């Protein structure tokens, strides 16, 4: 395999790769990385048990996380990540392909793609179009699950790709990096409600809004490179400068990370606490909103 897998692979590519992996003695693991906002009342693990790409295992971002944090699915420690993915049968030379079952074509899987990369694993790809396209193309699904043979995985966290509340606060003055928010425009502007209780909508001062679904075509595929570059340019995002991405809880923010990667960016950072942390900790004047905002 190449030193770094391409970020996006097609259903056709994956079908052929699965057929060839035994013949070529390549290690591959497919991961259903589905996660849904609670308001949708969809149980990702239950759906996986009923229907998944044959041979896939389930990756749960609410289990592979820092369980000591009050915030949702914050990054786990190196050891916790290594132990979790090792139990899924993944080694350092395993090519990981992630997907999810969202109607968007991609919702939570880009987060898992980024997680592998931030922990030093470059052999990871996202199934372009997700389970939605896989099924539309009438490719096989299964309810059969075989528990993987545990393997040894070593994780090495790239801390430069993670931003904290303090980093974002400091950047309000220094402006060392651009902050790009992936939430829908209504939430960013402060006009539509946040999906989490006790959190009002709005945005970080100076941040740029590029909603995550902007990067996807109506079919649920990531746009071609030229269209992604044009999208960033129209939004005022300079791909030649450092970028930090954010959203509600750093899930759909990773659409921006993947899109920037496709455009040749060396690696954006992620504000892991996201808006849910910023709203909780920021002073009212740092919560910009056309709606209610934050009041003392």
C-alpha positions, 0 to 999 in steps of 0.5 A: 500500500502507499504511505498515505491512502487517498482520503476518498474511495468509491463503492466500486473501489471498495468492492474490488479492494475487498475481493483483492485483499486476500489475494494480495495479502493486504490488511483492511478493516471497514468501519461503520462510524454512524452517529446521529444527533439525539433529536433524530432518535436513531440508534446507530448501533442497532441499525448496524446490527440490522444492516451494514457493509459485509465484514464491517465493524462498528466504531462508536465515537461515544465509546472511543472518547475521553469519558472523564470530560463533561463534553461529548465525544472528546478525543481519548488518550493515545492508550485508549484510542490504541486499545479501542481500535486494537480490539477492532483488529486494526494494526499500523499497516491496516487500511481503514475505510470508514463510512456512515449511514447518514442521509447526507452521505457523510455525517460522522464518518469524517470525524473518525477519518480525522481521528485516525489521522490525528493519532498518526494513522495515514492509511485511512479513507472515507467511503464517498457517498456512504451507505446511502450510495452503497445501497443505491448501487444495490451492493450487498449488506449483511446482518452478520457480524464476526468479532475481529481478532484483537491486534496491537495498535500504536497511537501517536497524537499530533497535538498541533491538530487540536485546539483548546478553548484557551487557544481559540480565546487567544486567537481572538487577538493574535489571529494566528489561524482562521476559525471555520464553523461547519454548523448550518447558517441558522445556528451560526447566525443565532437564529435557529436553535442548537440541538443541545439543551442549555446552549443558545446558537451563535458564533465565535467572533471572527469565525467564518461559516461554511456549513458541512453540507456545502461540501457534499453534492446532492448525491452525498458525495464530496465535491470535486477538488476544483469546486471545493477550492471555489467554495473555500474562496467564496467563503473567504477561507485562505487555504494557504493559511492555518485553519481551525475547524469547529461545529457543535461538538467537533463532528461535522467540523471534520468535513472541512478538514477532509475538504481542505485535505483534498485541496492540498492543505497540510492539515487543519486543526480541530477545536475539539470542545466546539460551540458546546464548550465555547458557549458554556465558557465564553463571556457574553461579548464573545457569543455573537448572535442575531438572536438571543445570544448569551446573557449574564 
